[in-house]
Amino acid sequence: MDLYRLAQGARWPRPFAVVPVALLVAIGCAVWRPLLLVFAAIWAVMAGLAVLDARARGRHGLVTGALSAGLGPIMVALIARATRHHVRKAGRRLRTAVPFALLFAIAGGAVAYTFANAVLDGIAFTYKAPSGALAPRIQEGDRIVVSKALLGRLSRGELVAVGPFAEAEPLLGNDRVGAVGRIVGMPGEWIGATEEGALYVCTQVPNILEPVTPDVPGCTFPDETPYLTSKTAAFGPVEVPAGTVFVLSDDRENLSDSRTYGPVPNGALAGRIIATVWPPGRIAVR
């Protein structure tokens, strides 16, 4: 193997061409996590090549290897630019750099995998929809993209994934995503449905001895026709405490929602559902 030719992979300007590729793969990891192995491989290869190139230019390569393994292709590119005018020196010492190149490549791959996995978990992850609560938009088994980072300020109508919390553990278990649904109630509101199947939202507790109608002060009836797929059975009114939201299924015959496990604490929301990525025929932004 021609080590000098191999080391050219870390010579200016080649590493800068690798940086956008690595970034695109990193973005893809948020949608399809197995790409994380490709990202780690790119990071590892560039760290190893950086060590070989450093040795070819007469340096030990240990500092270059440590920086490249720790900071990845961007650091390799910066080092390549800073040393682009250094003269390459032939000699046997390049062959002795191979073990160090392999060591820093392995270290770089481990750093990339661990760091990226931790960061991606805080940004977005994919998960199989546990139920058809949001059918037909999201069917049971669809692979959805869930983003905690994009959850932001909660608002009515958002599609969310519900994670485990104490009150719902007997129903949802400890899976990362135990249910999916739509936010229909915000803190301080009272949520319920009439005998006719109309959902109402009240800013104060309604008189349970009287029918709730649009004429009742503080009560509104949101238009659910764009997403509702089945009639809502009468329930409530249920108070939505501070720090929680009330989540319902679009398919109201599916009871895997707040009617069963109660209002969801904000901290138990696994994230906002932003897309469906599998199967191919159902790929869509949500």
Disulfide bonds with the S-S distance in Angstrom:
Cys202-Cys219 2.03
